[in-house]
Amino acid sequence: MDAIRRALLSGELVPGQRVKEAPLADALGVSRPTIREAIHQLIHEGSLVQEPYKGIRVAKPSPQDLLGVAEVRVALETLAALNLAKNPHG
């Protein structure tokens, strides 16, 4: 599952792209049941979506999802900058 997450985060798998079980299992060198379990977990988490008659695709983030990520990044990056300002050598 971590390998699939890395592919999602790196842009190797892009929103809307179809995810096929067999080629993914071959590429990662794992069994199809293992990939199937990982895919179902990622569907449950919202990273992948299963569409009737179309298969499984990478989820497209909504504007609200992107706003949530931006808000968290601003908070974390502000905290990191403040900590660096207090101790530039640490």
C-alpha positions as CSV (number, residue, x, y, z in Angstrom):
1,M,0.0,0.0,0.0
2,D,2.9,2.4,0.7
3,A,4.2,1.9,-2.8
4,I,0.8,2.9,-4.2
5,R,0.6,5.9,-1.9
6,R,4.1,7.0,-3.0
7,A,3.0,6.7,-6.7
8,L,-0.1,8.9,-5.9
9,L,2.0,11.5,-4.0
10,S,4.8,11.6,-6.7
11,G,2.3,12.0,-9.5
12,E,3.2,8.7,-11.1
13,L,-0.6,7.9,-10.7
14,V,-2.6,11.0,-11.6
15,P,-6.2,11.9,-10.8
16,G,-8.6,10.2,-13.1
17,Q,-6.1,7.5,-14.2
18,R,-7.4,4.0,-14.2
19,V,-5.8,1.6,-11.8
20,K,-5.6,-2.1,-12.9
21,E,-5.0,-4.8,-10.4
22,A,-2.8,-7.2,-12.5
23,P,-0.3,-4.7,-14.0
24,L,0.1,-3.0,-10.6
25,A,0.8,-6.4,-8.9
26,D,3.3,-7.2,-11.5
27,A,5.0,-3.8,-11.3
28,L,5.3,-4.0,-7.5
29,G,6.2,-7.7,-7.4
30,V,3.4,-8.6,-5.1
31,S,0.4,-11.0,-5.3
32,R,-3.0,-9.8,-6.7
33,P,-4.8,-10.5,-3.3
34,T,-2.3,-8.1,-1.7
35,I,-2.9,-5.4,-4.3
36,R,-6.6,-6.0,-4.0
37,E,-6.5,-5.5,-0.3
38,A,-4.4,-2.3,-0.7
39,I,-6.7,-0.9,-3.4
40,H,-9.8,-1.5,-1.2
41,Q,-8.1,0.3,1.7
42,L,-7.2,3.2,-0.5
43,I,-10.8,3.3,-1.8
44,H,-12.0,3.4,1.8
45,E,-9.6,6.3,2.5
46,G,-10.7,8.2,-0.5
47,S,-7.5,8.1,-2.5
48,L,-9.1,5.8,-5.1
49,V,-12.6,5.6,-6.4
50,Q,-14.5,2.6,-7.8
51,E,-16.9,3.5,-10.6
52,P,-19.5,1.0,-11.8
53,Y,-18.6,-0.4,-15.2
54,K,-15.5,1.8,-15.3
55,G,-13.2,0.1,-12.8
56,I,-11.0,1.8,-10.2
57,R,-9.5,5.3,-10.8
58,V,-7.3,7.7,-8.9
59,A,-9.6,10.1,-7.0
60,K,-9.8,13.7,-8.1
61,P,-9.4,16.0,-5.1
62,S,-12.2,18.5,-4.6
63,P,-11.6,22.2,-4.1
64,Q,-12.4,21.6,-0.4
65,D,-9.8,18.9,-0.2
66,L,-7.2,21.2,-1.7
67,L,-8.1,24.0,0.6
68,G,-7.8,21.7,3.6
69,V,-4.3,20.6,2.5
70,A,-3.3,24.2,2.0
71,E,-4.5,25.2,5.5
72,V,-2.5,22.5,7.1
73,R,0.6,23.3,5.1
74,V,0.4,27.0,6.0
75,A,0.1,26.1,9.7
76,L,3.0,23.6,9.6
77,E,5.3,25.8,7.5
78,T,4.6,28.8,9.7
79,L,5.5,26.7,12.8
80,A,8.7,25.5,11.1
81,A,9.7,29.0,10.1
82,L,9.2,30.3,13.7
83,N,11.2,27.4,15.1
84,L,14.0,28.1,12.7
85,A,14.0,31.8,13.5
86,K,14.4,31.0,17.2
87,N,17.2,28.6,16.6
88,P,18.8,29.0,13.2
89,H,21.5,26.4,13.9
90,G,19.3,23.7,15.3
